[in-house]
Amino acid sequence: MARDRNLYVWQAYVIVMSFVSLLCIGALCYVLFQSGTNSKMVEDATAKKNEAENRFRQENQKGQLLEMILGARPTNDAEFQTLKGSISGTPELAEIEKKYIADMALLGPNVTEKNYRKLVETLMQTVRERNLQVDAQAKREEDLKAKYDATIKQETEAREAERARADKLAADLERAQVNYAQKEKERQDEITKIQTDRQKLAQRAEKEKRDLLARVDALTKERDELTKVNDALGKKIEQMSGEDFQYPQGKVTEIADGGRIVYLNLGKADGLRPGVRFGVLDDSVGKIGETKPKARLEIVEVNQQTDHLSRARVLPDRRTATILRGDKVYSPVWQPGRKVSIGLVGKMDIDGDGKDDREALKSLIVQNGGEVVVDLQADGRQEGALTVNTRWLVMGEEFKLLGGTLEGANDVAARKRLELEQQAKALGISRIDLDKLMGWLKGSGEEDVVPLGAATRASDFIRREPPPPSKGRVSGLYQSADGRGVPD
């Protein structure tokens, strides 16, 4: 029985201890859970504590700064600057600092300790010194007291006036802030309006740009079409005003001195002058541009008594030909009543010696009643410009290529030559080569020279037909087929 009772006791002990263990485990879990919650609370409390300490430190620094300003504690400039930098960004302190700096300026630059207490002391010291001065000047105690009272009253009124002025300034500041806010709002509204207008203008500009680009494209196409039409018309004008359509200016009316002197139906009324040269053409010639003159004349005298009469000499020529009454005379550089405008392009070698003879050519053109309005030299220099009144563009030697390319100056000259040719084409100006022009202008003894060597010209060695046999006393050069003299 005793053993059974001990067994029951032991079983009860085990059961009780099991319940106790379970309770301990539950308590331990609760403690662990509560420990995590408490740690968060501790961290929050620590953060709040640090925040409170920061605010306290900031407020403490503000208090120290205000104490320094008021003079409740010694003023140290370095410490003052440190405190001011640590609490910068506070609007109310910035306003106090601004007023403090303005007020401390009253102490002057030599005062090291600057605060309101020192300012008051300084003001009081000033008042005392002023009172002492009044006392020194007063002779009687009553006058001193009266002056003292008057000074105190004046200072009191000044302080009150200053206070009133400060109140007024504060009110003005408030009104200014309200006005500033209002104007800022108006400015923002204006900016918004400007941005809206700018957007609208940008859209309008973009639309106008697209319209203009479309119009430019249309005008470009129209310009291209007009250019084609202009080129076609230029070709027609060039054909219509070409040298094949030139007409003779006059004709031979009389022959004298064995055919060495002739008379023309041109004179002072036509603006003719001595020195002008003409080529002589048969009366049957139709196209002047395809015909070489059979002789050349030079005007030696213009009859001043008659409007249309002049005397000319026949220039010497190796190829003799008979000049007949009624033969036509023509010069490419002379027109009745006006000057013929001529342009020169390239090297002008008129005698085949390889040198540029443009000055001699200009003199010859001027002598024959023409004028040079544009001159493009072989080195690219250009003087003058083409106009609608320009008649001829005289083409000299082409610019030679060196190694397949044009050198700098020649390249410029070639481009300018091309531009002049295009302008001449557009303006309907006829082009004539130098040899053809000189075929009408040359003929005097000094010009009638046969160059040899590399400058030899085949045209200088054309076979000459012998003159017809004489059938009477008149030279065969001036006889008709039946042997009779050719009538003048």
ChimeraX attribute file (.defattr): number of C-alpha atoms within 10 A of each C-alpha:
attribute: neighborCount
match mode: 1-to-1
recipient: residues
	/A:1	6
	/A:2	7
	/A:3	8
	/A:4	9
	/A:5	10
	/A:6	11
	/A:7	12
	/A:8	12
	/A:9	12
	/A:10	12
	/A:11	12
	/A:12	12
	/A:13	12
	/A:14	12
	/A:15	12
	/A:16	12
	/A:17	12
	/A:18	12
	/A:19	12
	/A:20	12
	/A:21	12
	/A:22	12
	/A:23	12
	/A:24	12
	/A:25	12
	/A:26	12
	/A:27	12
	/A:28	12
	/A:29	12
	/A:30	11
	/A:31	12
	/A:32	12
	/A:33	11
	/A:34	11
	/A:35	12
	/A:36	11
	/A:37	11
	/A:38	12
	/A:39	11
	/A:40	11
	/A:41	12
	/A:42	12
	/A:43	11
	/A:44	12
	/A:45	12
	/A:46	12
	/A:47	12
	/A:48	12
	/A:49	12
	/A:50	12
	/A:51	12
	/A:52	12
	/A:53	13
	/A:54	12
	/A:55	12
	/A:56	12
	/A:57	12
	/A:58	15
	/A:59	13
	/A:60	13
	/A:61	18
	/A:62	18
	/A:63	12
	/A:64	17
	/A:65	24
	/A:66	18
	/A:67	16
	/A:68	22
	/A:69	23
	/A:70	19
	/A:71	18
	/A:72	14
	/A:73	14
	/A:74	13
	/A:75	18
	/A:76	13
	/A:77	13
	/A:78	9
	/A:79	13
	/A:80	17
	/A:81	11
	/A:82	14
	/A:83	16
	/A:84	18
	/A:85	10
	/A:86	12
	/A:87	15
	/A:88	11
	/A:89	10
	/A:90	10
	/A:91	9
	/A:92	9
	/A:93	17
	/A:94	14
	/A:95	10
	/A:96	13
	/A:97	16
	/A:98	11
	/A:99	12
	/A:100	17
	/A:101	13
	/A:102	10
	/A:103	14
	/A:104	18
	/A:105	13
	/A:106	13
	/A:107	16
	/A:108	9
	/A:109	8
	/A:110	6
	/A:111	11
	/A:112	11
	/A:113	17
	/A:114	24
	/A:115	24
	/A:116	18
	/A:117	16
	/A:118	18
	/A:119	19
	/A:120	13
	/A:121	12
	/A:122	14
	/A:123	14
	/A:124	12
	/A:125	13
	/A:126	12
	/A:127	16
	/A:128	13
	/A:129	12
	/A:130	14
	/A:131	19
	/A:132	14
	/A:133	12
	/A:134	17
	/A:135	17
	/A:136	10
	/A:137	11
	/A:138	14
	/A:139	10
	/A:140	9
	/A:141	10
	/A:142	10
	/A:143	14
	/A:144	19
	/A:145	15
	/A:146	11
	/A:147	16
	/A:148	19
	/A:149	13
	/A:150	12
	/A:151	16
	/A:152	14
	/A:153	12
	/A:154	12
	/A:155	13
	/A:156	12
	/A:157	12
	/A:158	13
	/A:159	12
	/A:160	12
	/A:161	12
	/A:162	12
	/A:163	12
	/A:164	12
	/A:165	13
	/A:166	12
	/A:167	12
	/A:168	12
	/A:169	12
	/A:170	12
	/A:171	12
	/A:172	12
	/A:173	12
	/A:174	12
	/A:175	12
	/A:176	12
	/A:177	12
	/A:178	12
	/A:179	12
	/A:180	12
	/A:181	12
	/A:182	12
	/A:183	12
	/A:184	12
	/A:185	12
	/A:186	12
	/A:187	12
	/A:188	12
	/A:189	12
	/A:190	12
	/A:191	12
	/A:192	12
	/A:193	12
	/A:194	12
	/A:195	12
	/A:196	12
	/A:197	12
	/A:198	13
	/A:199	12
	/A:200	12
	/A:201	12
	/A:202	12
	/A:203	12
	/A:204	12
	/A:205	14
	/A:206	12
	/A:207	12
	/A:208	12
	/A:209	12
	/A:210	12
	/A:211	12
	/A:212	14
	/A:213	12
	/A:214	12
	/A:215	12
	/A:216	13
	/A:217	12
	/A:218	12
	/A:219	14
	/A:220	12
	/A:221	12
	/A:222	12
	/A:223	14
	/A:224	12
	/A:225	12
	/A:226	13
	/A:227	13
	/A:228	12
	/A:229	12
	/A:230	16
	/A:231	15
	/A:232	13
	/A:233	16
	/A:234	20
	/A:235	16
	/A:236	14
	/A:237	17
	/A:238	19
	/A:239	15
	/A:240	14
	/A:241	15
	/A:242	18
	/A:243	19
	/A:244	14
	/A:245	13
	/A:246	16
	/A:247	16
	/A:248	21
	/A:249	17
	/A:250	19
	/A:251	21
	/A:252	23
	/A:253	18
	/A:254	18
	/A:255	19
	/A:256	12
	/A:257	8
	/A:258	11
	/A:259	16
	/A:260	14
	/A:261	18
	/A:262	23
	/A:263	20
	/A:264	23
	/A:265	18
	/A:266	25
	/A:267	22
	/A:268	18
	/A:269	14
	/A:270	16
	/A:271	17
	/A:272	24
	/A:273	19
	/A:274	16
	/A:275	17
	/A:276	22
	/A:277	31
	/A:278	30
	/A:279	24
	/A:280	27
	/A:281	25
	/A:282	18
	/A:283	15
	/A:284	9
	/A:285	12
	/A:286	15
	/A:287	12
	/A:288	16
	/A:289	14
	/A:290	10
	/A:291	12
	/A:292	13
	/A:293	18
	/A:294	15
	/A:295	22
	/A:296	26
	/A:297	27
	/A:298	23
	/A:299	23
	/A:300	15
	/A:301	17
	/A:302	23
	/A:303	15
	/A:304	12
	/A:305	9
	/A:306	13
	/A:307	15
	/A:308	18
	/A:309	20
	/A:310	24
	/A:311	23
	/A:312	24
	/A:313	19
	/A:314	21
	/A:315	19
	/A:316	17
	/A:317	15
	/A:318	12
	/A:319	13
	/A:320	14
	/A:321	14
	/A:322	15
	/A:323	23
	/A:324	22
	/A:325	19
	/A:326	17
	/A:327	19
	/A:328	24
	/A:329	25
	/A:330	23
	/A:331	22
	/A:332	25
	/A:333	25
	/A:334	24
	/A:335	18
	/A:336	16
	/A:337	12
	/A:338	12
	/A:339	19
	/A:340	22
	/A:341	22
	/A:342	25
	/A:343	25
	/A:344	25
	/A:345	27
	/A:346	23
	/A:347	21
	/A:348	26
	/A:349	18
	/A:350	20
	/A:351	17
	/A:352	18
	/A:353	14
	/A:354	12
	/A:355	11
	/A:356	19
	/A:357	15
	/A:358	19
	/A:359	10
	/A:360	13
	/A:361	19
	/A:362	18
	/A:363	13
	/A:364	20
	/A:365	22
	/A:366	18
	/A:367	17
	/A:368	26
	/A:369	24
	/A:370	21
	/A:371	20
	/A:372	22
	/A:373	17
	/A:374	20
	/A:375	22
	/A:376	23
	/A:377	21
	/A:378	22
	/A:379	16
	/A:380	20
	/A:381	12
	/A:382	16
	/A:383	13
	/A:384	11
	/A:385	14
	/A:386	20
	/A:387	15
	/A:388	12
	/A:389	14
	/A:390	22
	/A:391	24
	/A:392	25
	/A:393	24
	/A:394	20
	/A:395	21
	/A:396	22
	/A:397	14
	/A:398	12
	/A:399	16
	/A:400	13
	/A:401	11
	/A:402	9
	/A:403	7
	/A:404	7
	/A:405	10
	/A:406	15
	/A:407	13
	/A:408	11
	/A:409	13
	/A:410	19
	/A:411	17
	/A:412	16
	/A:413	23
	/A:414	22
	/A:415	13
	/A:416	18
	/A:417	22
	/A:418	12
	/A:419	12
	/A:420	19
	/A:421	18
	/A:422	15
	/A:423	17
	/A:424	23
	/A:425	20
	/A:426	19
	/A:427	21
	/A:428	24
	/A:429	27
	/A:430	21
	/A:431	19
	/A:432	18
	/A:433	16
	/A:434	21
	/A:435	17
	/A:436	13
	/A:437	17
	/A:438	15
	/A:439	13
	/A:440	21
	/A:441	24
	/A:442	23
	/A:443	23
	/A:444	15
	/A:445	10
	/A:446	7
	/A:447	13
	/A:448	15
	/A:449	12
	/A:450	14
	/A:451	13
	/A:452	10
	/A:453	8
	/A:454	9
	/A:455	12
	/A:456	13
	/A:457	12
	/A:458	8
	/A:459	8
	/A:460	13
	/A:461	11
	/A:462	9
	/A:463	8
	/A:464	9
	/A:465	8
	/A:466	8
	/A:467	12
	/A:468	13
	/A:469	11
	/A:470	13
	/A:471	15
	/A:472	11
	/A:473	10
	/A:474	14
	/A:475	15
	/A:476	18
	/A:477	19
	/A:478	21
	/A:479	20
	/A:480	13
	/A:481	10
	/A:482	7
	/A:483	16
	/A:484	14
	/A:485	17
	/A:486	15
	/A:487	11
	/A:488	12
